[in-house]
Amino acid sequence: MVRRALVSVSNKEGVVEFARQLSNAGFELVSTGGTSKVLKEAGFSVIDIDSVTGFPEILGGRVKTLHPMVHGGLLANLDLDEHVKVLKEHNITPIELVCVNLYPFQETISKDDVSVEDAIENIDIGGPTMLRAAAKNHAHVTVVVDPQDYDKIGKMLQNGGAVDANTRRKLAAKVFRHTASYDALISQYLTNLTGEKFPEKLTLTYELQQNLRYGENPQQQAAFYRKPLLKKNSLIAAKQLHGKELSYNNINDTEAALGAVAEFSEPAAVAVKHSNPCGIGVGKTIEDAFAKAFAGDPVSIFGGIVALNREVDKATAEKLHEIFLEIIIAPSFSKDALEILTAKKNLRLLTLDMSEKESRGDQYVSLAGGLLTQTEDNVYLDESKLEVATEREPTPEEWEALKFGWKVVKHVKSNAIVVNDAEMTLGVGAGQMNRVGAAEIALRQAGERAKGAVLASDAFFPMNDTVELAAKSGVTAIIQPGGSIRDKDSIDKCNEHGIAMVFTGVRHFKH
């Protein structure tokens, strides 16, 4: 029986070499349009698809392989006499191997100026149909969609060899993952055009970035996946210059650090430990900003992650070098800074363009048997909607500190309390089961520095005990969402102690 391979690819990478392996293995080559031209120019004898179907390509190439002469050859179960008989009756040649990849839909919609018409035209129909048919019939057909598999399959087939059943099944599974991802990207694109936020079916697709050594703990397996459409300000886009491979916890913590540092346009430094900011500082220089972030909590920063939104210079690198850190991420590092920091063999150094302020995208949380999704918490402080709830208004200095604290508390796990001045955190209380407990931690950490400082809370005060605690520590102003049925108790307590309190009308729970 003739060994026939159908080769039709948009991505021509490696296809000539693969065709040579197939030809050496005794395959005749059937091809379409551009692929046929490339193979013929490389010296191969190629059967054009219209010679197989007896029908020309039509509608600008939209219809060329959707034909029984093709799909009969792909779907025939050669173990069934009835199927073999039908092939003979209609003079259909079985297709033993299919090599197909699809129109570049992802690449097309990645372009800034892509039109809807161009995107639609790059939705492949015949390709996925052939791939799915061949993958369904993988008991008899080898289907190759990934150029990375060309050489391995070519070597199996040479010298009269065959592709074993287990490999064919693996290739079929890869095909269905590929077509599912392709369709998911199309459905997301069209859904976004319609403005539907939560459709009746949610189909997500991600691509493997890397396998990780383990997850949160050594007993857990883990991997890092990326969205097909890369965001320039995403951790996925970061370039690692030095150090060990990133771990699961490294990635999680660095993502938290990037989210926090993105709040600031002035030079800023964010230190993160276990996904919570432990120190944030701003200044006229990045060296000054880091010095303040470090001073905010010089204990917790040990073994942490530091994100900076300016180039790391020599002076800043010298300060960073003095402490043990897991990761430093910044837009760039000066030559001198790299010489200093690369002296630490295991310290990971990452660069990322932080100039883009695009949305970080929807958020997803998996749970047993389901998935939670929500839009990004990208609501920033609207000063026109702030309400001074107390008799005393904040001073200009307190206003600056309150605005800084509100930026920070948004990135602290609930219940969250931050004590700060206008340029640095002084104490952070994160993830506590009650708000006054979070305040106790933050105020204890701030110590004497709490006198004259401000306090920010991610949610309202259900009781006035947090205000009472803040007053005893010398806090002079508070910012919180307001909205409790007992707001008056907290307002009265603030008035009693001369504390200015501002309501934002927005809460920032973070779980």
Beta strands, then each sheet from edge to edge (+ up, - down):
strand 1: 3-8
strand 2: 27-31
strand 3: 46-48
strand 4: 97-100
strand 5: 142-144
strand 6: 207-212
strand 7: 222-226
strand 8: 239-242
strand 9: 268-273
strand 10: 276-282
strand 11: 304-308
strand 12: 325-330
strand 13: 348-351
strand 14: 363-367
strand 15: 370-374
strand 16: 387-388
strand 17: 417-420
strand 18: 425-429
strand 19: 454-457
strand 20: 477-480
strand 21: 500-503
sheet 1: 3+ 2+ 1+ 4+ 5+
sheet 2: 6+ 7-
sheet 3: 8+ 13- 12- 11- 9+ 10-
sheet 4: 14+ 15-
sheet 5: 16+ 21- 20- 19- 17+ 18-
end
